[in-house]
Amino acid sequence: MKHTVTIVLIAFVFLSSTCKKAMQVPNPALKKIFGKWQWIESSGGFAGKITTPSKAGYFERIEFSNEGIYQKFKNDSLIDRKPFSFSQKTSIQTGKPAWVLSLNEGSISMTVSFSGQDTLMLNEQVHDGFSHTYARMK
């Protein structure tokens, strides 16, 4: 009996420590970011450049897990993986409070906005930054 209780306790501790918790989002609307997104275009910069997958010669997709992990793929190869978080800051573009996505220390933060359920827009919070548009992958 003593061994059974010990085994059950060890199994419980192991399973509890390996379960991933869903991240807490500060605004329910931000839950729409979870999932896979296909890159449609990027525009901006000093010259007002517009880049698309056909112009760039490659495809990109990004994924946001509800465990708070961001992943970026280029032509189906993983090129970046890091934790992400949200905070509310003043947008450079509008001067108003906006939800900002941060990938890690030293990365450019981006405001998050949606057009419907299937379009994600990320706007870099730097002068002459880029705006990136993604479509939800089904």
N, C-alpha and C positions, 0 to 999 in steps of 0.2 A: 504494500500500500504506500509506504514511504517513497519508494522508487517511482511509482506511478505519479504521485503528486509532484515530485521533483521534475520528472520528464514533462509533465503538463506545464509547470511554471517556466521551464527553460524554453519550451515551444512558444508559449505566450509572449515571453520577453523578446524572443527572436522575431516573431511575426510582427509584434508591435513596433520594433525598431526598423523593420524593412518596409513597412507600409508608408507610402508617400502621401503627404497631406496636400490637399488642394490649397493653392494660395488664396489669401483673402484679398479681393479687389475692393478698392475704396469707393467705387461707384458701380452699381449693377450693370450699367450700359457697357462697361469695359469688358464684361465677360464675353462679348462678341468677338474679342480678339483671339480667343482660344481656337486653335485649328490650323489648317494649312492654307497658305496664301501664295498665289502665282503672281510674279512680278509683271505688271502691265507697262509702266513707264516711270521714268524719273525726269524731272525738269527743274531748272534753276541754275544756280551757280552764277558767277560773274557775267558770263556771256548769255545766260538764259537758254542754255542748251537743253534739248529734249532727246532722251535716249530711250529706246525700246529694245526688247529682246532681238528683233530682227536687225536693227541697226548695230547693236552690240555684238551680235553673233553668238550669243549664249542665252540660256534660260536660267532664271533664278526662282526659287521659292523659299519662303520663310515659314517657320512653324512656331507657335506659341503653345506650350503645354500648360495645363491648369496646375502643374507643380511649380510653375515659375521659371521654366527653361525655354530659352530662345535658341532656335537652330536655323542656320542659313545654308542652302544648298545651291551649288552652281552646276548646271548640267547633271543633276542627281548625285553630285559628290558633296559630302558635308564639308563646308569650309569654315564654319564658325558655330560655336556652341557656348552659351553663357547664361547666367541667371538674369532675369529682368524684374523690374519693379515699376510702380506707378507713383507719381506725386502730382500735386497741383501747383502750378507755377504760372507766371504771367507769360503769355505767348509773345514772341518777338514780332510775329506777323500781325496780330490783332491788338496787342496791348491789354488783353483781357485774360482772366484766369482760364487755364486750360489743363486738361490731363496730359501729363508728360510721361513718356516711356523712357526709362533709363536702363541701359544694358550692362554697364559697369563703370567703375571709376575711369575717367579719361575718354569715354565714348561720348559722342555728340548725342544729347537728349533730343527727343522728337515728340511733337504734339501728336495725339492720336485722335482721329475722327473717322466717322463711318458715313457712307452714303448707302442707306438701306442696310440689308443684312449681308450683302455680298461684296462690298467695296470698302477697302481699308486705305486710309491716307495717312502717311507718316511725314511730318514736316520737320526738317532739321532746325533746331533752335540756335542757329548762328546766322550772322549776316551773310548774304550770298550763298545760303545753304540750298539744299535740294529738297524737293517734295517727291515722295515716292508713292505710287499707286499700285495696289494689289487687288486681285479678284480672288474670292474664296474658292478653294478647290473642293469639288464635291466627290 
